[in-house]
């Protein structure tokens, strides 16, 4: 049992502050919340927060942990004049260069940095064409080592041939079987991943349809990140992107569709009809120069991800809000805080548990902050503090599934060797990239 004494609870959506309460955690669940109830539990593990703030766990709804070893990359990457060139010259060479050791190392680094930023769960989208079989379990081991929650998927694609595509499907199915065997004991769930419709022919979509039927999961797929994707779909298949996915029965309430910068009005109608999610990644879109998704206000279920640019959701939230303001968008602060909260809705649909509130009966994924408010902090101005004040620097302690993963800005194990190994793996990875032609 774990008791958090003298806490101030903040909820992102709807905005709320609950002052001066104690939180009782039993196993992985919040058992009780109330004023001065800690006295009933003397002798239990107790943290006196002295009025520090506690929020529900924060979810990164789309990430690529394999990009962790690309930071500051020193490899021969040709100039890339458009988005598809960026994929071919950098990312599709990097993922082909990944091996088991680099996948594990990148997973550890990604997970550590997520937790340090107050991100308690990451929905990861993985690709390593030279190491497919067992890759998701390798990544799962990194999540469990650090105590991070996750939903993992392998990126099925035709771009490495039919054999590679079928191996991706098989890895997805085998991993989900292993997740089912460990149900109730694991921090990790699974989706059926795919790269993007323009690298998935109809046979691949047919296999993904069957995988969804067998597993009851949802797809995790890039869509319309760049104009090339819908143009390709119209030219070769004569239909909009989501119309094509819907034709193969690939959309449901667990669908995680990413970017959507160039989705049509019809696409968004189909997305909403299926109660599916669109994941907005503003920093990645800006970095790749693909444009701005100016129909965000039409999306029923909008969530936020980073697309491999770390896991700091405070930064992503602020970029989302400020970029929308620059583009004269129609969303306000509450809309983006709701999109942050929607990451927890995705977890609810995959894990079948209650996430995203500091309330009795909810899963104990929590973040404790030592935020010092320079102005009064109330429910009425909480959005202003979250957008212009709170940041990852204020994250002090992180609890995932009722277990402390990060306490007083320290992990319960030494991370020095992990970072030293990551640097070694990065150098070797960059050398392998140089041997792979675009």
Secondary structure as GFF3:
##gff-version 3
##sequence-region A 1 438
A	DSSP	beta_strand	2	11	.	.	.	ID=ss1
A	DSSP	beta_strand	16	26	.	.	.	ID=ss2
A	DSSP	beta_strand	29	34	.	.	.	ID=ss3
A	DSSP	three_ten_helix	38	41	.	.	.	ID=ss4
A	DSSP	beta_strand	45	48	.	.	.	ID=ss5
A	DSSP	beta_strand	53	56	.	.	.	ID=ss6
A	DSSP	beta_strand	58	63	.	.	.	ID=ss7
A	DSSP	three_ten_helix	65	70	.	.	.	ID=ss8
A	DSSP	alpha_helix	83	86	.	.	.	ID=ss9
A	DSSP	pi_helix	87	91	.	.	.	ID=ss10
A	DSSP	alpha_helix	92	97	.	.	.	ID=ss11
A	DSSP	alpha_helix	100	116	.	.	.	ID=ss12
A	DSSP	beta_strand	119	126	.	.	.	ID=ss13
A	DSSP	alpha_helix	135	146	.	.	.	ID=ss14
A	DSSP	beta_strand	149	154	.	.	.	ID=ss15
A	DSSP	alpha_helix	161	181	.	.	.	ID=ss16
A	DSSP	beta_strand	188	190	.	.	.	ID=ss17
A	DSSP	beta_strand	192	196	.	.	.	ID=ss18
A	DSSP	three_ten_helix	197	199	.	.	.	ID=ss19
A	DSSP	alpha_helix	202	215	.	.	.	ID=ss20
A	DSSP	beta_strand	219	223	.	.	.	ID=ss21
A	DSSP	alpha_helix	227	237	.	.	.	ID=ss22
A	DSSP	alpha_helix	241	247	.	.	.	ID=ss23
A	DSSP	beta_strand	256	259	.	.	.	ID=ss24
A	DSSP	alpha_helix	265	273	.	.	.	ID=ss25
A	DSSP	beta_strand	277	280	.	.	.	ID=ss26
A	DSSP	alpha_helix	282	288	.	.	.	ID=ss27
A	DSSP	three_ten_helix	296	298	.	.	.	ID=ss28
A	DSSP	beta_strand	302	304	.	.	.	ID=ss29
A	DSSP	alpha_helix	313	326	.	.	.	ID=ss30
A	DSSP	alpha_helix	333	351	.	.	.	ID=ss31
A	DSSP	beta_strand	366	369	.	.	.	ID=ss32
A	DSSP	alpha_helix	382	388	.	.	.	ID=ss33
A	DSSP	three_ten_helix	392	394	.	.	.	ID=ss34
A	DSSP	beta_strand	395	400	.	.	.	ID=ss35
A	DSSP	beta_strand	403	406	.	.	.	ID=ss36
A	DSSP	alpha_helix	416	434	.	.	.	ID=ss37
###
